[in-house]
Amino acid sequence: MKEYSEQELVRREKLEEIKKICNPYPEKYDRTHTLKDVRLLEDGIENVRIAGRIIFMRKMGKLSFVRIRDLEGDMQLEFKIDIIGEERYDFFKKQIDTGDFIGAEGEIFTTQTGEKTLRVLTFEFLGKALRPLPEKFHGLVDTEMKYRQRYVDLITNEESRKVFLGRSKFYAFLHKYLAEHGFLQVETPIVQTAVCGASAKPFYTHHNALDLDCNLRIAPETYLKQCIAAGFDRVYEVAKCFRNEGMDAEHLQEFTQVEWYASYWNFEDNIKFYTDFIKALLLELVGTQVLEYQGVTLDFSKENWDRINYCEEMEKIFGFDFLSIEDPVELKNKIVEKGLFSLAELEDYKSLSQIIDFVYKRKIRENIVAPTIIYNYPAVLIPLARRNDLDSRRIDVFQVVAGGTELCKAYSELVNPFEQRAAFEEQLKAKAQGDDETMDLDENFLLAMEQGMPPISGLGFGIDRLMMLIYDVPSVRDVVLFPIMKPTGE
């Protein structure tokens, strides 16, 4: 049998007393204003009806004050025994606790201390909290409990409310901005039959009705490009993606990604569109294009962000023409000879793409602070990107990095079915070398390409990581409402 704390037992006893007077779980309550809006009313306005959770109570003899809260605001309520009556005042004092929900009707006034307040004429009990809120309303101190009990975190922590209100406002802005620029929203499958769209380890599942082994989506890319083939001129998706890889401050296995694709663009068009989008987004969410993130200043306001040529910078680091090497073992040996890394540090990386990406992240990306456009990538890294017309070993790709973290990846898309098939076949070779993050050869996608595609540029970015940067939080779990957690007791 479950054991309750002393406070929980008292609250359950109060619930039984409340049942004698009213339904403690009523059907509804008609509000005239939200708590955010009611604070804007002039003094003297009557018949104002508001509701919320009690987060503070100061009960006195014949006069008491209560503060109620909803997600976007709070409001002080004044209870007077000579206004609401002795019986109702006694009920209020004896049976109502912090954490409970109430609705109140009354008149707006401002106290001598300048606090906008509702003078309560009548009130209704709307819901009992059987568990007390954390003491002193400073929020959950235990970080893990914040993630496990997000509802308590949001009740008590203003910073968390700001983050998740901001995330909701982000979605509203995203849909409005993209619609204004001619993009149509679509949905693509989460359960798929080919691992494609990104280099990542998938989650696998089984479709019982079709007796078919499937994987969860790692990226929506190939389906969105099929939409372009179908005649969508500009298309986007807010996509839940799943990658069965390690967890750290910037990565969860389940995350939310935005991808958009535009016909007749190249990657330079996408650079312009993305930078304009980010600048407008920052003004909408936080009112500035200069952010403070984990102790550094990130200035997104500049007309032209810094640029780094990936292949040129990597050649400087390597000291040799790394694009001409086709054998992963040879590349590793040359890296060790140059004293860049030891064989032990390179042991987990099997293919050319994994090795090159590891060196880039350690030698270039983690040192970037200011918003920077990285462009001109090796073709071996991204099999879905268009090869450069002057050098097929390079691809027309860019990423934006700020504060040492990747914010987006975009490129001129590969629409040549012959080159795409060859790129997929190279992925199969990498898989045979032990790279378990490679893509499958997706025949359905190749079939769509053979139907014909226009020039395309696409871009993808993780919402979670962007929210971390905008709201200056150290962990991706701080911007995900309900991050997956290991069960307690394990």
C-alpha positions as CSV (number, residue, x, y, z in Angstrom):
1,M,0.0,0.0,0.0
2,K,1.3,3.4,-0.9
3,E,2.5,5.5,2.0
4,Y,1.8,9.2,2.1
5,S,3.6,12.1,3.7
6,E,2.0,14.0,6.5
7,Q,1.1,16.9,4.2
8,E,-0.4,14.5,1.6
9,L,-2.6,12.9,4.3
10,V,-3.8,16.3,5.4
11,R,-4.7,17.3,1.9
12,R,-6.6,14.1,1.3
13,E,-8.6,14.8,4.5
14,K,-9.3,18.3,3.2
15,L,-10.5,16.8,0.0
16,E,-13.1,14.7,1.8
17,E,-14.3,17.9,3.6
18,I,-14.6,19.8,0.3
19,K,-16.7,17.0,-1.1
20,K,-19.3,17.8,1.6
21,I,-19.6,21.3,0.3
22,C,-19.0,21.2,-3.5
23,N,-17.7,19.0,-6.3
24,P,-13.9,19.3,-6.0
25,Y,-13.5,18.5,-9.7
26,P,-16.1,20.7,-11.4
27,E,-16.8,20.5,-15.2
28,K,-15.7,24.1,-16.2
29,Y,-15.2,27.7,-15.2
30,D,-16.0,30.6,-17.5
31,R,-13.2,33.2,-17.5
32,T,-13.4,36.7,-18.8
33,H,-9.6,37.2,-18.9
34,T,-6.4,35.3,-18.8
35,L,-3.9,36.3,-16.0
36,K,-1.7,38.0,-18.6
37,D,-4.5,40.2,-19.9
38,V,-6.2,40.9,-16.6
39,R,-3.2,42.9,-15.3
40,L,-3.8,45.4,-18.1
41,L,-7.3,46.4,-16.9
42,E,-8.1,49.7,-15.3
43,D,-9.1,50.0,-11.7
44,G,-12.8,49.8,-11.0
45,I,-13.7,47.3,-13.6
46,E,-16.2,44.8,-12.2
47,N,-17.4,41.3,-13.0
48,V,-13.9,40.1,-13.8
49,R,-13.6,36.3,-13.7
50,I,-10.2,34.7,-13.7
51,A,-8.7,31.3,-12.7
52,G,-5.4,29.7,-11.9
53,R,-3.3,27.6,-9.6
54,I,-2.5,29.1,-6.1
55,I,1.2,29.5,-5.7
56,F,1.2,31.7,-2.6
57,M,-1.2,32.3,0.3
58,R,-1.1,34.7,3.2
59,K,-4.0,33.9,5.5
60,M,-4.9,36.3,8.2
61,G,-7.8,37.0,10.5
62,K,-10.3,38.8,8.3
63,L,-8.2,39.6,5.3
64,S,-6.1,37.3,3.2
65,F,-4.0,37.5,0.0
66,V,-3.5,34.8,-2.6
67,R,-1.4,34.7,-5.8
68,I,-2.6,32.5,-8.6
69,R,-0.7,31.7,-11.8
70,D,-1.1,30.3,-15.3
71,L,1.5,29.7,-17.9
72,E,1.8,33.3,-19.0
73,G,1.0,35.4,-15.9
74,D,0.0,35.7,-12.3
75,M,-2.4,37.8,-10.3
76,Q,-3.0,38.7,-6.7
77,L,-6.4,38.1,-5.1
78,E,-7.8,39.8,-2.0
79,F,-10.2,37.9,0.2
80,K,-12.2,39.8,2.9
81,I,-14.5,38.2,5.3
82,D,-17.0,41.1,5.2
83,I,-17.2,40.7,1.4
84,I,-17.3,37.0,0.7
85,G,-19.0,36.1,4.0
86,E,-17.9,34.3,7.1
87,E,-18.9,30.8,5.9
88,R,-17.0,31.1,2.6
89,Y,-14.0,32.8,4.3
90,D,-13.9,29.9,6.8
91,F,-14.0,27.4,3.9
92,F,-11.2,29.3,2.1
93,K,-8.9,29.3,5.2
94,K,-9.5,25.8,6.3
95,Q,-9.7,23.7,3.1
96,I,-7.7,25.5,0.4
97,D,-3.9,25.1,0.0
98,T,-1.1,26.2,-2.3
99,G,-1.2,24.2,-5.5
100,D,-5.0,24.1,-5.6
101,F,-7.0,25.7,-8.5
102,I,-9.6,28.3,-7.9
103,G,-11.7,30.7,-10.0
104,A,-12.6,34.1,-8.6
105,E,-14.9,37.0,-9.7
106,G,-14.5,40.5,-8.5
107,E,-13.3,44.1,-9.1
108,I,-9.9,45.3,-10.2
109,F,-8.0,47.7,-7.9
110,T,-4.4,48.6,-7.1
111,T,-3.1,48.2,-3.6
112,Q,-1.1,50.9,-1.8
113,T,2.1,49.1,-2.7
114,G,1.2,49.3,-6.4
115,E,0.1,45.7,-6.9
116,K,-2.7,45.1,-9.4
117,T,-5.3,43.0,-7.5
118,L,-8.7,41.4,-7.8
119,R,-11.0,42.1,-4.9
120,V,-12.9,38.8,-4.7
121,L,-16.7,38.9,-4.4
122,T,-17.2,35.2,-5.1
123,F,-14.9,32.2,-5.7
124,E,-15.2,28.6,-6.8
125,F,-13.0,25.7,-5.9
126,L,-11.7,24.1,-9.1
127,G,-9.2,21.4,-8.2
128,K,-7.3,19.9,-5.3
129,A,-3.5,19.4,-5.4
130,L,-2.9,16.3,-3.4
131,R,0.9,16.9,-3.4
132,P,2.4,20.1,-2.1
133,L,4.6,22.3,-4.3
134,P,8.3,22.6,-3.6
135,E,9.0,24.7,-0.5
136,K,9.4,28.5,-1.0
137,F,8.4,28.2,-4.7
138,H,12.0,28.2,-5.8
139,G,11.4,25.3,-8.1
140,L,12.8,21.8,-8.2
141,V,16.4,21.8,-7.1
142,D,17.1,18.3,-8.3
143,T,17.9,18.6,-12.0
144,E,16.8,15.0,-12.8
145,M,13.4,15.6,-11.0
146,K,12.9,18.7,-13.2
147,Y,13.0,16.5,-16.3
148,R,10.9,13.7,-14.7
149,Q,8.3,16.1,-13.3
150,R,8.2,18.9,-15.8
151,Y,4.8,19.9,-14.7
152,V,6.2,20.9,-11.3
153,D,9.2,22.6,-12.9
154,L,6.9,24.8,-15.0
155,I,4.6,25.7,-12.1
156,T,7.6,26.9,-10.0
157,N,10.3,28.0,-12.4
158,E,10.0,31.2,-14.4
159,E,13.0,30.4,-16.6
160,S,11.5,27.1,-17.7
161,R,8.2,28.8,-18.5
162,K,10.1,31.3,-20.6
163,V,11.8,28.6,-22.6
164,F,8.7,26.6,-23.4
165,L,6.6,29.6,-24.1
166,G,9.3,30.6,-26.5
167,R,9.3,27.2,-28.1
168,S,5.6,27.5,-28.8
169,K,6.1,31.0,-30.2
170,F,8.8,29.6,-32.4
171,Y,6.4,27.2,-34.1
172,A,3.9,30.0,-34.7
173,F,6.6,32.2,-36.2
174,L,8.0,29.4,-38.3
175,H,4.7,28.5,-39.9
176,K,3.9,32.1,-40.6
177,Y,7.3,33.0,-42.0
178,L,7.5,30.0,-44.3
179,A,3.9,30.4,-45.5
180,E,4.7,34.1,-46.3
181,H,7.6,32.9,-48.5
182,G,5.6,30.3,-50.5
183,F,6.4,27.1,-48.5
184,L,3.7,24.5,-48.0
185,Q,3.7,22.2,-45.0
186,V,3.5,18.4,-45.5
187,E,3.9,15.3,-43.4
188,T,6.0,12.3,-44.3
189,P,6.2,8.8,-42.8
190,I,7.9,8.2,-39.5
191,V,7.9,4.4,-40.0
192,Q,10.0,3.7,-43.1
193,T,11.4,0.9,-45.1
194,A,14.8,2.3,-45.9
195,V,17.4,4.1,-43.8
196,C,18.0,7.3,-45.7
197,G,18.3,11.1,-45.4
198,A,21.2,11.3,-43.0
199,S,24.2,9.4,-41.6
200,A,22.9,7.9,-38.4
201,K,22.1,4.7,-36.6
202,P,18.3,4.0,-36.8
203,F,15.8,2.5,-34.5
204,Y,14.2,-0.6,-35.9
205,T,10.7,-1.9,-35.4
206,H,8.4,-4.5,-37.0
207,H,5.2,-3.9,-38.8
208,N,3.0,-6.8,-37.8
209,A,0.2,-6.3,-40.3
210,L,2.6,-6.4,-43.2
211,D,5.1,-8.7,-41.5
212,L,7.8,-6.1,-42.5
213,D,10.9,-5.0,-40.7
214,C,11.0,-1.2,-40.7
215,N,13.0,1.7,-39.2
216,L,12.0,4.9,-37.6
217,R,12.7,8.1,-39.6
218,I,16.2,9.6,-39.1
219,A,15.4,12.5,-41.5
220,P,12.5,13.4,-43.8
221,E,14.8,14.5,-46.7
222,T,14.1,11.8,-49.4
223,Y,10.3,12.1,-49.0
224,L,10.3,15.9,-49.1
225,K,12.4,15.8,-52.3
226,Q,9.8,13.4,-53.7
227,C,7.2,16.1,-53.0
228,I,9.3,18.4,-55.2
229,A,9.3,15.8,-57.9
230,A,5.5,15.7,-57.5
231,G,5.2,19.4,-58.2
232,F,5.4,21.1,-54.8
233,D,7.5,24.2,-55.5
234,R,8.5,24.9,-51.9
235,V,7.9,22.4,-49.1
236,Y,8.7,21.9,-45.5
237,E,8.1,19.7,-42.5
238,V,8.4,19.9,-38.7
239,A,9.6,16.3,-38.3
240,K,10.1,14.1,-35.3
241,C,13.3,12.1,-36.0
242,F,14.9,9.2,-34.2
243,R,18.6,8.2,-34.1
244,N,19.7,5.4,-31.9
245,E,23.0,6.9,-30.8
246,G,24.7,8.3,-27.7
247,M,23.2,10.9,-25.4
248,D,25.0,14.1,-24.4
249,A,24.3,17.8,-23.7
250,E,23.3,18.4,-27.3
251,H,21.8,15.0,-28.4
252,L,18.7,13.0,-27.6
253,Q,17.6,9.9,-29.5
254,E,14.3,11.6,-30.2
255,F,14.4,15.2,-31.5
256,T,12.5,17.6,-33.7
257,Q,13.9,18.8,-37.0
258,V,12.7,21.4,-39.5
259,E,13.6,20.7,-43.2
260,W,12.6,22.9,-46.1
261,Y,13.2,22.5,-49.9
262,A,12.9,25.1,-52.6
263,S,12.8,24.4,-56.3
264,Y,15.3,26.4,-58.5
265,W,17.4,27.5,-55.5
266,N,21.1,26.7,-54.9
267,F,22.8,26.7,-51.6
268,E,23.7,30.4,-51.8
269,D,20.0,31.2,-52.0
270,N,19.5,29.1,-48.9
271,I,22.2,30.9,-47.0
272,K,20.5,34.2,-47.7
273,F,17.1,32.8,-46.7
274,Y,18.3,31.2,-43.5
275,T,20.2,34.2,-42.2
276,D,17.2,36.4,-42.8
277,F,15.0,33.8,-41.1
278,I,17.2,33.6,-38.0
279,K,17.5,37.4,-37.7
280,A,13.7,37.8,-37.8
281,L,13.2,34.9,-35.4
282,L,15.5,36.3,-32.8
283,L,13.7,39.7,-32.9
284,E,10.4,37.9,-32.5
285,L,11.4,35.7,-29.6
286,V,13.9,37.7,-27.6
287,G,13.9,41.2,-29.2
288,T,17.6,41.2,-30.0
289,Q,20.0,39.6,-32.5
290,V,22.9,39.5,-30.0
291,L,22.7,36.5,-27.7
292,E,24.6,35.5,-24.5
293,Y,25.3,31.8,-24.7
294,Q,27.2,30.0,-21.9
295,G,29.4,32.9,-21.2
296,V,30.1,34.1,-24.8
297,T,28.5,36.7,-27.0
298,L,27.0,35.6,-30.3
299,D,26.2,38.4,-32.7
300,F,23.8,37.4,-35.4
301,S,23.1,41.0,-36.5
302,K,25.9,41.4,-39.0
303,E,24.9,41.7,-42.6
304,N,27.4,39.0,-43.7
305,W,28.4,36.3,-41.2
306,D,32.0,34.9,-41.2
307,R,32.8,32.2,-43.7
308,I,35.2,29.2,-43.6
309,N,36.1,27.1,-46.6
310,Y,35.9,23.5,-45.2
311,C,38.2,21.8,-47.7
312,E,40.8,24.6,-47.7
313,E,41.0,24.7,-43.9
314,M,41.1,20.9,-43.6
315,E,44.0,20.8,-46.1
316,K,45.9,23.3,-43.9
317,I,45.3,21.1,-40.9
318,F,46.1,17.8,-42.7
319,G,49.1,19.2,-44.6
320,F,48.2,16.9,-47.6
321,D,45.5,16.4,-50.3
322,F,43.1,14.4,-48.2
323,L,40.5,14.4,-51.0
324,S,42.7,12.1,-53.1
325,I,42.8,9.4,-50.5
326,E,40.3,6.5,-50.9
327,D,41.5,4.1,-48.2
328,P,40.5,4.8,-44.6
329,V,43.5,3.0,-43.2
330,E,45.9,5.2,-45.4
331,L,44.1,8.3,-44.1
332,K,44.4,7.3,-40.5
333,N,48.1,6.5,-40.9
334,K,48.8,9.9,-42.5
335,I,46.9,11.6,-39.6
336,V,49.0,9.8,-37.1
337,E,52.2,10.6,-39.0
338,K,51.3,14.3,-38.8
339,G,50.8,14.0,-35.1
340,L,47.2,15.2,-35.2
341,F,45.7,12.2,-33.4
342,S,46.7,8.8,-32.2
343,L,45.5,5.5,-33.7
344,A,43.6,4.9,-30.4
345,E,41.7,8.2,-30.8
346,L,40.8,7.2,-34.4
347,E,39.9,3.6,-33.6
348,D,36.1,4.0,-33.5
349,Y,36.0,5.7,-36.9
350,K,35.9,3.2,-39.8
351,S,35.1,5.1,-43.0
352,L,36.6,8.1,-44.8
353,S,33.6,10.2,-43.9
354,Q,33.7,9.3,-40.2
355,I,37.4,10.1,-40.0
356,I,37.2,13.4,-41.8
357,D,34.2,14.5,-39.7
358,F,36.0,13.6,-36.5
359,V,39.0,15.8,-37.4
360,Y,36.8,18.6,-38.5
361,K,34.8,18.6,-35.2
362,R,37.9,18.5,-33.1
363,K,40.1,20.9,-35.0
364,I,37.6,23.4,-36.5
365,R,34.0,23.3,-35.2
366,E,34.6,23.3,-31.5
367,N,36.7,26.5,-31.8
368,I,34.1,28.5,-33.7
369,V,32.3,31.1,-31.5
370,A,30.8,33.8,-33.8
371,P,28.0,32.7,-36.3
372,T,30.0,31.2,-39.2
373,I,29.1,29.7,-42.5
374,I,31.2,26.6,-43.3
375,Y,31.0,25.7,-47.0
376,N,32.7,23.6,-49.7
377,Y,32.6,20.1,-48.2
378,P,34.1,16.8,-49.3
379,A,31.6,14.8,-51.4
380,V,32.3,11.7,-49.3
381,L,30.5,13.3,-46.3
382,I,27.0,13.7,-47.8
383,P,25.8,11.3,-50.5
384,L,22.6,13.4,-51.2
385,A,24.3,16.6,-52.0
386,R,25.1,18.0,-55.5
387,R,28.7,17.6,-56.7
388,N,30.5,20.8,-57.5
389,D,30.7,21.5,-61.3
390,L,34.5,22.3,-61.1
391,D,35.5,19.4,-58.8
392,S,33.3,16.4,-58.2
393,R,35.2,15.5,-55.0
394,R,33.5,18.5,-53.4
395,I,29.8,19.3,-52.8
396,D,27.9,22.6,-52.6
397,V,27.1,22.4,-48.9
398,F,27.0,24.8,-46.0
399,Q,26.5,24.6,-42.3
400,V,26.1,27.4,-39.8
401,V,28.1,27.0,-36.6
402,A,27.9,29.3,-33.5
403,G,29.2,28.8,-30.0
404,G,30.9,25.6,-31.2
405,T,27.6,23.9,-32.2
406,E,26.0,23.2,-35.5
407,L,22.8,25.1,-36.1
408,C,21.9,23.9,-39.6
409,K,23.0,22.0,-42.7
410,A,22.0,22.8,-46.2
411,Y,23.1,22.1,-49.8
412,S,22.3,22.2,-53.4
413,E,20.6,18.9,-53.9
414,L,21.8,16.0,-56.0
415,V,19.0,15.5,-58.6
416,N,21.1,13.3,-61.1
417,P,19.8,9.7,-60.6
418,F,23.0,8.2,-62.0
419,E,25.3,10.1,-59.6
420,Q,22.8,9.4,-56.8
421,R,22.9,5.6,-57.4
422,A,26.7,5.7,-57.4
423,A,26.8,7.7,-54.2
424,F,24.5,5.1,-52.5
425,E,26.8,2.4,-53.7
426,E,29.7,4.1,-52.1
427,Q,27.6,4.1,-48.9
428,L,27.3,0.3,-49.1
429,K,31.1,0.1,-49.4
430,A,31.4,2.2,-46.2
431,K,28.9,0.0,-44.5
432,A,31.1,-3.0,-45.4
433,Q,34.1,-1.2,-43.8
434,G,32.2,-1.1,-40.5
435,D,30.5,2.3,-40.7
436,D,27.0,1.6,-39.2
437,E,25.8,5.1,-39.8
438,T,25.5,4.8,-43.6
439,M,22.4,5.0,-45.7
440,D,20.6,2.2,-47.5
441,L,20.3,2.2,-51.3
442,D,16.7,3.6,-51.6
443,E,15.2,2.3,-54.8
444,N,11.9,4.2,-54.2
445,F,13.8,7.5,-54.0
446,L,15.8,6.7,-57.1
447,L,12.6,6.0,-58.9
448,A,11.3,9.5,-58.1
449,M,14.6,11.0,-59.3
450,E,14.2,9.2,-62.6
451,Q,10.8,10.8,-63.0
452,G,12.7,14.1,-63.1
453,M,13.5,16.8,-60.5
454,P,14.3,20.5,-61.0
455,P,17.3,22.2,-59.4
456,I,16.7,22.1,-55.6
457,S,18.3,23.4,-52.4
458,G,17.2,22.1,-49.0
459,L,18.0,22.9,-45.4
460,G,17.6,21.2,-42.1
461,F,18.0,22.3,-38.5
462,G,17.3,20.9,-35.1
463,I,14.8,22.9,-33.1
464,D,16.1,21.7,-29.8
465,R,19.6,22.9,-30.3
466,L,18.4,26.3,-31.6
467,M,16.3,26.7,-28.5
468,M,19.3,25.9,-26.3
469,L,21.2,28.7,-27.9
470,I,18.4,31.3,-27.9
471,Y,17.6,30.7,-24.2
472,D,21.1,30.1,-23.0
473,V,20.6,26.7,-21.4
474,P,23.4,24.0,-21.1
475,S,21.5,20.9,-21.9
476,V,19.1,19.8,-24.6
477,R,16.9,18.4,-21.9
478,D,16.2,21.9,-20.7
479,V,14.3,22.6,-24.0
480,V,12.5,19.3,-24.4
481,L,9.3,19.1,-22.3
482,F,9.4,15.4,-21.6
483,P,12.9,14.0,-22.3
484,I,13.2,10.2,-22.0
485,M,14.6,9.2,-18.7
486,K,15.9,5.9,-17.3
487,P,13.2,4.4,-15.1
488,T,13.7,5.2,-11.4
489,G,15.3,2.3,-9.4
490,E,17.5,1.1,-12.3
